[in-house]
Amino acid sequence: MQILVLGAGAMGSLLGARLAHTDASVTLFTIDREHVEAVQKDGLLIEEMDETVSHHRLPAIDSADSISDTPDLVLVTVKSYATETAVQSVMPFCHASTVFLTLQNGTGNWQQIARIAGRGAVVAGTTAQGATLVGPGRVRHGGKGATFLGEPEGQPTDRVTALVNRFRQSGLHTESSDNMEWLIWEKLMVNVGINAITALTGIRNGLVADLQPARQLSRAAVREAMEVAKAAGFPMPAGMEEKVLSIARATARNRSSMGQDVDARKRTEIDSINGAIVRLGKELQIQTPINLTLTNLVRIVEAGLGS
């Protein structure tokens, strides 16, 4: 199997390295030229959770024109706002049965891919793995968690089962699901309760749970998001606020993806996370003042990054 990791930042690089230990051929694709050059020169280094460092040799490219083998699977890990452009860039190099698997943050990603590649080409997924890009060619594995794969709607198919088996072979704890849209909403709760707070304060995930003011803010943001999710037809179980904090503890060493974006002076995914809760809240006539405040603060930070 030929696998193309589309958006090989921290998470994409981690997953690509794991999948390369199966019989698949994996290529990392990112527009981060420094990361590509480091991987090409010295390989990909992963700081493992047991404090060892693993070394992985695999191809890395920064242009779709450099794709040499037609991918059977495109693992989509680009930022949500870059989905359409990124998928369009690789479409000419895919075949009719290429599968696009999204493991992105936020909502609406599989729908964006389906509009370009076709509904039948898309498999949806979520992962609770944590990864931080600590420098070009170097990733820190900051937390382990389950990965779920499934058809965007309906029961798992043979292709989902095959992908689950491949992920398991790579050492990733992976399960199939017949309720992926609900799981995407559940992952959104986690991002709502962690990402903006870490981006605005500079802390790692663990301090969201350890610091009382951060806990309060996380719980309040998640409660608002739960109200919106319920009104949208995806009710979350009681205790979701505490589950989010437990995930923050489980990924304590990790710097959230939004935090990494701010650190790197890059655009964040705020509009598809807390901003999505605000937008849907307006549509459903639900007040979301905490998420609105977090969204606006991150937008202010983003505006300042370019100055």
C-alpha distance (Angstrom), angle and dihedral (degrees) to the residues before:
residue distance angle dihedral
M1 . . .
Q2 3.80 . .
I3 3.82 111.7 .
L4 3.79 124.2 -169.3
V5 3.81 115.9 -165.5
L6 3.80 103.5 -149.4
G7 3.79 106.3 -157.4
A8 3.80 102.8 17.5
G9 3.77 100.2 -167.9
A10 3.79 120.7 130.9
M11 3.81 98.5 -48.2
G12 3.79 96.4 34.9
S13 3.80 91.7 49.8
L14 3.81 92.3 48.6
L15 3.80 93.1 49.7
G16 3.79 92.0 42.9
A17 3.79 91.5 53.3
R18 3.79 91.4 50.3
L19 3.82 94.0 47.4
A20 3.80 90.5 48.6
H21 3.81 87.3 68.4
T22 3.80 89.8 68.4
D23 3.81 121.4 69.9
A24 3.83 89.4 -85.2
S25 3.79 124.7 113.2
V26 3.82 107.2 -130.2
T27 3.81 127.9 -163.0
L28 3.81 122.6 -171.8
F29 3.81 115.7 -141.3
T30 3.79 121.7 -169.8
I31 3.80 135.3 141.8
D32 3.83 88.0 -133.6
R33 3.80 96.8 109.0
E34 3.82 94.8 -171.9
H35 3.80 91.3 54.7
V36 3.81 91.6 47.8
E37 3.80 93.2 49.2
A38 3.81 92.0 48.7
V39 3.82 92.4 50.3
Q40 3.80 91.3 45.9
K41 3.80 92.0 50.0
D42 3.79 105.3 36.8
G43 3.81 105.7 7.6
L44 3.81 127.9 -116.1
L45 3.80 115.5 -55.1
I46 3.80 119.5 -157.2
E47 3.78 121.6 -165.6
E48 3.79 99.3 -144.3
M49 3.79 124.7 -146.7
D50 3.81 90.8 -109.1
E51 3.83 87.3 60.1
T52 3.80 94.6 -108.1
V53 3.79 120.7 123.1
S54 3.81 119.9 -129.3
H55 3.80 123.1 -158.2
H56 3.80 123.5 -144.0
R57 3.79 129.0 -173.3
L58 3.80 112.6 -156.6
P59 3.81 136.2 136.8
A60 3.80 119.1 -87.7
I61 3.81 127.2 -169.6
D62 3.80 136.4 178.3
S63 3.82 99.9 -160.4
A64 3.78 133.1 55.8
D65 3.80 87.7 -135.3
S66 3.81 87.3 68.2
I67 3.82 93.2 62.2
S68 3.81 103.0 119.6
D69 3.81 101.7 175.5
T70 3.80 125.6 47.4
P71 3.81 106.1 -113.2
D72 3.79 120.9 -123.8
L73 3.80 89.4 -168.7
V74 3.79 128.1 28.5
L75 3.80 109.6 -162.8
V76 3.80 103.9 -154.8
T77 3.81 112.7 -150.4
V78 3.81 100.8 145.7
K79 3.79 120.8 126.3
S80 3.80 110.8 -79.8
Y81 3.81 93.4 -114.2
A82 3.84 90.1 56.3
T83 3.81 96.3 49.6
E84 3.80 99.3 101.3
T85 3.81 96.1 45.6
A86 3.80 93.7 43.7
V87 3.80 95.7 48.8
Q88 3.79 92.4 45.9
S89 3.80 89.8 52.5
V90 3.81 93.7 59.4
M91 3.82 99.3 37.0
P92 3.84 94.0 91.8
F93 3.82 89.0 58.3
C94 3.82 96.4 50.4
H95 3.80 130.2 87.2
A96 3.78 128.9 -131.4
S97 3.81 93.8 -91.5
T98 3.82 98.9 43.1
V99 3.81 109.7 134.8
F100 3.81 121.4 -141.6
L101 3.81 112.8 -151.9
T102 3.80 114.8 -168.8
L103 3.80 119.1 -155.1
Q104 3.80 95.1 166.2
N105 3.78 134.2 135.4
G106 3.78 123.0 -105.7
T107 3.78 132.6 22.0
G108 3.79 133.8 -62.9
N109 3.81 97.9 36.3
W110 3.79 99.8 118.7
Q111 3.79 89.2 47.2
Q112 3.81 90.7 54.3
I113 3.80 91.1 50.9
A114 3.82 91.9 46.2
R115 3.79 91.2 55.5
I116 3.80 88.8 59.1
A117 3.81 106.3 30.9
G118 3.80 99.2 25.6
R119 3.79 130.5 -99.7
G120 3.81 92.2 -92.0
A121 3.81 92.3 58.5
V122 3.80 96.3 60.9
V123 3.80 132.0 91.5
A124 3.81 118.1 -179.8
G125 3.77 126.8 -142.1
T126 3.77 146.9 166.2
T127 3.78 130.3 -157.5
A128 3.78 134.2 -166.4
Q129 3.79 93.9 -160.8
G130 3.80 113.9 126.3
A131 3.80 123.8 -143.2
T132 3.80 136.6 168.0
L133 3.79 127.1 -163.5
V134 3.80 100.7 -135.3
G135 3.80 94.9 177.0
P136 3.80 142.1 -28.9
G137 3.79 108.0 -45.8
R138 3.80 93.6 2.0
V139 3.83 127.8 100.8
R140 3.80 130.0 179.5
H141 3.82 115.6 -144.2
G142 3.79 99.5 -139.8
G143 3.79 104.6 175.1
K144 3.78 144.1 2.0
G145 3.78 124.1 -133.0
A146 3.77 142.5 146.9
T147 3.79 124.3 -72.8
F148 3.81 118.8 -148.8
L149 3.80 125.0 -161.6
G150 3.79 130.0 -175.1
E151 3.74 148.1 132.5
P152 3.81 109.7 -70.2
E153 3.79 86.9 -116.0
G154 3.79 129.1 14.4
Q155 3.79 137.2 10.8
P156 3.82 123.8 -22.0
T157 3.81 112.4 -90.4
D158 3.79 131.8 -150.4
R159 3.79 90.6 -90.4
V160 3.80 90.6 54.8
T161 3.80 90.5 49.9
A162 3.80 90.2 50.5
L163 3.81 91.4 50.7
V164 3.80 92.5 47.1
N165 3.81 89.6 52.3
R166 3.79 91.6 49.7
F167 3.79 92.4 50.0
R168 3.80 89.6 49.1
Q169 3.80 90.2 50.5
S170 3.80 87.5 55.2
G171 3.80 90.3 57.6
L172 3.80 97.0 -104.3
H173 3.81 117.9 133.4
T174 3.81 99.9 -120.5
E175 3.81 135.3 170.5
S176 3.79 135.1 178.8
S177 3.80 121.7 -120.8
D178 3.79 137.8 -165.0
N179 3.81 91.3 -158.6
M180 3.79 105.3 57.5
E181 3.79 97.1 147.0
W182 3.81 89.9 58.2
L183 3.82 90.0 48.2
I184 3.80 89.9 50.6
W185 3.80 88.1 54.4
E186 3.80 90.3 47.9
K187 3.82 90.1 52.5
L188 3.80 87.6 48.8
M189 3.82 88.8 58.8
V190 3.82 88.9 55.9
N191 3.79 92.9 49.5
V192 3.81 91.6 45.8
G193 3.80 90.9 54.0
I194 3.80 98.3 45.2
N195 3.79 117.1 19.9
A196 3.80 105.6 63.2
I197 3.81 92.6 41.2
T198 3.80 92.3 53.6
A199 3.81 92.2 42.8
L200 3.80 92.4 53.4
T201 3.81 97.5 42.8
G202 3.81 104.9 34.3
I203 3.81 93.6 -125.5
R204 3.79 129.0 134.4
N205 3.79 121.3 -114.2
G206 3.79 96.4 -95.1
L207 3.79 93.9 63.7
V208 3.80 90.6 59.2
A209 3.81 85.4 70.0
D210 3.81 97.6 33.9
L211 3.81 100.4 49.8
Q212 3.80 115.9 71.4
P213 3.85 96.8 -144.0
A214 3.81 90.6 49.4
R215 3.83 91.2 48.2
Q216 3.79 90.8 51.8
L217 3.78 92.5 49.8
S218 3.80 93.2 45.8
R219 3.80 93.0 50.2
A220 3.81 92.0 48.4
A221 3.81 93.2 49.8
V222 3.80 92.1 47.6
R223 3.82 93.0 48.1
E224 3.80 90.0 55.4
A225 3.81 90.6 47.5
M226 3.80 90.2 50.2
E227 3.81 90.5 55.6
V228 3.79 90.4 52.1
A229 3.82 92.4 45.6
K230 3.81 91.3 51.7
A231 3.80 92.0 50.2
A232 3.81 89.5 48.3
G233 3.82 91.0 54.7
F234 3.80 99.2 -99.6
P235 3.82 106.0 101.7
M236 3.79 114.9 -169.2
P237 3.82 122.3 -141.7
A238 3.78 121.5 -103.5
G239 3.77 112.3 -89.2
M240 3.80 95.9 38.1
E241 3.81 90.0 133.9
E242 3.81 90.2 59.8
K243 3.81 91.8 44.5
V244 3.79 89.1 56.4
L245 3.80 90.1 52.0
S246 3.80 90.8 48.5
I247 3.82 89.1 53.9
A248 3.81 89.0 49.7
R249 3.80 88.0 55.2
A250 3.82 92.6 45.8
T251 3.82 89.6 53.6
A252 3.80 94.0 37.4
R253 3.82 95.6 138.8
N254 3.79 92.5 48.7
R255 3.79 125.4 100.2
S256 3.79 106.5 -144.4
S257 3.79 118.1 -112.1
M258 3.80 90.0 -111.6
G259 3.76 90.5 50.3
Q260 3.80 89.6 51.2
D261 3.80 90.0 50.8
V262 3.80 91.8 54.0
D263 3.80 91.0 45.5
A264 3.80 88.9 53.1
R265 3.84 91.6 44.7
K266 3.80 90.7 -118.3
R267 3.79 133.7 138.7
T268 3.82 113.2 -86.1
E269 3.80 133.3 -141.2
I270 3.81 92.9 -117.4
D271 3.82 92.6 126.9
S272 3.82 92.6 59.2
I273 3.83 94.3 44.1
N274 3.83 120.6 33.9
G275 3.78 89.1 2.1
A276 3.80 90.2 55.8
I277 3.80 89.7 55.6
V278 3.80 90.1 51.4
R279 3.81 92.5 48.0
L280 3.80 94.7 47.2
G281 3.80 90.8 42.7
K282 3.80 89.7 59.0
E283 3.80 91.0 49.4
L284 3.82 90.8 49.6
Q285 3.83 94.2 40.1
I286 3.81 93.8 -116.6
Q287 3.80 120.2 141.1
T288 3.81 114.5 -124.7
P289 3.83 106.4 176.6
I290 3.82 96.2 153.3
N291 3.78 93.8 51.7
L292 3.80 90.8 42.9
T293 3.79 90.1 54.3
L294 3.80 93.2 47.3
T295 3.81 90.9 46.7
N296 3.79 93.8 50.1
L297 3.80 93.1 45.7
V298 3.81 91.5 52.5
R299 3.79 90.2 47.4
I300 3.81 89.2 52.6
V301 3.81 89.8 50.7
E302 3.82 89.8 49.1
A303 3.80 90.8 51.6
G304 3.78 89.9 52.2
L305 3.79 93.1 50.4
G306 3.77 90.8 69.7
S307 3.80 95.0 50.5
